[in-house]
Structures are given as structure tokens and as C-alpha cells.
């Protein structure tokens, strides 16, 4: 069984390789802290009682956001961890 950090690293690699979410794109499109906000919304269980799907971060694809929101809590934690890693990379490269 993979550890949490291993699963987060795999998810981050998928974000880059499969979805093209590179540091350069994050620098260009996520300068309003969308990555950190999305991560926080994904891990807040109370949000999923009604309006998570309405909280799509600015400049994000709503279909992709809805797909992330529809995942179970465990998977949302992994995605959120990868988004935090992306935000750290964005900040280190800005």
C-alpha cells in the first residue's frame, strides 16, 4: 500500500502529465491563490452538503472542478495535497 505522500506525488505527476497543469500555467492562471483555495474547499466536508460545485475557483474549468468535487473524501484529500504542492511550486517560482 502506498503512503499518503506517495499518493500525493502520483496525483501531482498526473496533474502535470495528464492535464498539463505545469508550474508555468499555474504562474499564469492561479495568481489569486486558486490552488490553495481549491485545496481547502476539497477537504472541508461541510462544504459538500450543498455548494461545493458552486465554488469553482476563478479561471478553472467547471467540468474538471465538478469531477474533483464528486470524488470521495479520501481521494479529495490526495488531490488537495497535490494542489498544495502545486501552490508551493508556484510561489517558489514567482
Secondary structure by P-SEA (a helix, b strand, c coil): cccaaaaaaaaaaaacccccccaaaaaaccccaaaaaaaaaaaccccccccccccccccccaaaaaaaaaccaaaaaaaaaaaaaaaaaaaaac
